[in-house]
Amino acid sequence: MQTNDPTATMASMSMISGTTATLDVPGATLHYQVRGSGPVLLMICGGIYDADLLADLAQRLADQFTVVTYDRRGNSRSPLAGPPVPQRIEVHADDAHLLLSAVAGTDPAYVFGNSSGGQIALDLAASHPEQVRAVVAHEPPLFALLPDADRWPGLIEGVLDVYRADGAGPALAIFGAAMGMSDDPRGDRDPEDGGDSADRGAGAGPGDGAGAPPPEVVEMMARLQANTEFFLGYEAPGFSGHTADLAALRAASSTIIPAVGRDSAGEPPHQAALALAEQLGVDAIVLPGGHGGFGSHADGYAAELRKLFASR
């Protein structure tokens, strides 16, 4: 359920390269991007993000993988076929299944999912294990695995009530406070390594005094604002109550790799990933940065993902 401010990442990321296409799925049309060559690596974003926010990381992996990124249904350039309806992880996982079928055929793929994208990746592995070699699920917000699981349904319902009454800003403030997240791509830097190139500012961001942002950043900001409305009104309520199929994940032929952020200890998605690892009897791996570290630490992420997928 990624909701961090992506401004700096947008301003400095690599813009789209490779092939852009669409895929019709039941109830929606998916916008997707393909880069590179080699075994397929499907990358699934969470929260309000879309394929372009994964561009920096995708570019770094395109020399070894055929990297597929996409806008999830109802977000950005992946319109629904009808009016918005409450979203379910299972439907989004079926979208991922259909996208992999179109791009990879019968060959199993690697999958990386962040936040609610991690929930989708896990459900894909549980329902279609033959399509998945290995999944890295980074901080999936599986609230049902937390000690305070009973707290979350009422809290999310309260966020939805505030959104309906007062709009996105106040609702996001309540949600962010509950999640305990201070992670921001503009500040998610390792003081020892100085952060990655995605964090050093190859371009000017909105409001930094260096002039107007590029048109593609302005366009993306508008997309993400619309995604915020969709997330609060239609995704967060259903996604937050999703329960992973632990039995199917234990039985799956796919390798399941829960992942946490180095800087997000104590935050609910971090704790949920640790609980998932415990339930599956595996160790959680640690990736650079916090919940949104894929943007601010793209170099480190790329290096870790290469190592994780090398023997699988």
Secondary structure, DSSP 8 states (H G I E B T S, - for coil): ---S--HHHHHHS----SEEEEEEETTEEEEEEEEE-SSEEEEE--TT--GGGGHHHHHHHTTTSEEEEE--TTSTT--BSSS-----HHHHHHHHHHHHHHHHTTS-EEEEEETHHHHHHHHHHHH-GGGEEEEEEES---GGGSTTGGGHHHHHHHHHHHHHHH-HHHHHHHHHHHHT----TTT---TTTT--GGGT-SS--TTSSSS---HHHHHHHHHHHHHHHHIIIIIHHHHHT----HHHHHH-SSEEEEEEETT-TTSHHHHHHHHHHHHHT---EEESSSTTHHHHTHHHHHHHHHHHHHT-
